[in-house]
């Protein structure tokens, strides 16, 4: 519970200061990013939160919906479109391994949620998906 509270406070503090912050607790690292050119009064805001532990990686992003098409293209170019589905306005790239979700990327109007189970993907696949997470963060941070 203390870790969750600490990470939540870190993310809120980062968003308020429009900076990048990283916190490590045990085997989990959390990163929160907000572009430096943005302030609390800016209407178009971006936040990206990344958590990376020994067994799990997740990325959560909130952004102006106008960037959704650019992000959709980035995901389509880097993920297998054979695993793409749509549901209630969301685009979902989901890869299963032995009836468990190995990784998923869910994009919907200004929000992206990504998760990777490191125990269900190869090291090579994880590194590729992690690099995609960095590209996503860079793409959203650009004006």
C-alpha positions in Angstrom: 0.0 0.0 0.0 2.9 2.4 0.8 4.4 1.7 -2.6 1.1 2.5 -4.4 0.7 5.7 -2.4 4.3 6.7 -3.1 4.0 6.1 -6.8 0.7 8.0 -6.9 2.2 11.0 -5.2 5.2 10.8 -7.5 3.0 10.8 -10.6 0.9 13.7 -9.4 3.9 15.7 -8.4 5.5 15.1 -11.8 2.4 16.2 -13.6 2.1 19.3 -11.5 5.7 20.2 -12.3 5.6 19.0 -15.9 8.8 17.0 -15.6 10.0 13.4 -15.8 10.4 11.5 -12.6 11.5 7.9 -11.8 11.0 6.0 -8.6 12.3 2.5 -7.7 11.0 0.4 -4.9 12.3 -3.2 -4.7 12.2 -4.7 -8.1 9.7 -2.2 -9.6 10.5 1.0 -11.4 7.9 3.6 -12.2 8.4 6.5 -14.6 6.0 9.4 -15.0 6.5 11.9 -17.8 4.9 15.2 -18.8 6.2 17.4 -21.5 8.2 20.4 -20.2 6.4 22.9 -22.4 3.1 22.3 -20.8 1.6 23.8 -17.7 -1.5 23.3 -15.6 -3.4 25.8 -17.6 -2.7 24.2 -21.0 -5.8 22.6 -22.5 -3.9 19.9 -24.4 -2.0 17.8 -21.8 -0.1 14.6 -22.0 0.8 12.1 -19.3 2.7 8.9 -19.6 3.3 6.5 -16.8 5.5 3.4 -17.1 6.0 0.6 -14.6 8.7 -2.0 -15.1 9.1 -4.9 -12.6 10.9 -8.3 -12.9 7.8 -9.9 -14.3 5.5 -7.2 -15.6 5.7 -4.0 -17.7 2.9 -1.5 -18.1 2.4 1.8 -19.8 -0.6 4.1 -19.3 -1.0 7.3 -21.3 -3.6 10.1 -21.5 -3.3 12.6 -24.3 -5.3 14.8 -26.6 -7.6 12.7 -28.7 -6.2 14.4 -31.9 -3.0 12.3 -31.4 -4.9 9.0 -31.5 -4.5 8.5 -35.3 -0.8 9.1 -35.1 -0.5 6.6 -32.2 -2.7 4.1 -34.1 -0.4 4.2 -37.1 2.7 3.7 -34.8 1.0 0.7 -33.2 -0.1 -0.7 -36.5 3.4 -0.4 -37.9 5.0 -2.1 -34.9 2.4 -4.8 -33.9 1.0 -7.8 -35.7 -2.3 -6.6 -37.2 -3.6 -10.2 -37.1 -4.1 -9.8 -33.4 -6.0 -6.5 -33.8 -9.6 -6.3 -32.8 -12.1 -3.5 -32.1 -14.5 -3.3 -29.2 -16.7 -0.4 -28.2 -14.6 2.1 -30.1 -11.3 0.7 -28.8 -8.5 -0.8 -30.9 -7.0 -3.8 -29.1 -3.8 -5.6 -30.0 -3.8 -8.7 -27.8 -1.4 -11.6 -27.9 -2.3 -14.8 -25.9 0.1 -17.5 -24.9 -1.3 -20.7 -23.4 -4.7 -19.0 -22.8 -3.1 -16.1 -20.9 -2.5 -12.6 -22.1 1.2 -12.2 -23.0 0.8 -8.6 -24.0 -1.9 -6.1 -24.9 -2.2 -2.6 -26.2 -5.6 -0.9 -25.9 -6.1 2.5 -27.7 -9.3 4.5 -27.2 -9.9 8.3 -27.7 -7.0 9.9 -25.9 -6.0 6.9 -23.8 -3.6 4.0 -24.2 -3.0 1.1 -21.8 -0.3 -1.4 -22.5 0.8 -4.4 -20.5 3.4 -7.1 -21.0 3.8 -10.3 -18.9 7.5 -10.9 -19.1 7.1 -14.5 -18.2 5.0 -15.2 -21.3 7.1 -13.4 -23.9 10.6 -14.0 -25.1 13.3 -11.5 -24.1 13.6 -10.4 -27.7 9.8 -9.7 -27.9 10.0 -7.8 -24.6 12.8 -5.6 -25.8 10.9 -4.8 -29.0 7.7 -3.9 -27.1 9.7 -1.9 -24.5 11.3 0.1 -27.4 7.8 0.6 -28.8 6.8 2.0 -25.4 9.6 4.5 -25.6 8.5 5.5 -29.1 5.0 6.0 -27.8 6.3 8.3 -25.0 8.4 10.3 -27.5 5.5 10.6 -30.0 3.1 11.9 -27.3 5.7 14.3 -25.9 6.1 16.0 -29.2 3.9 19.0 -29.9 
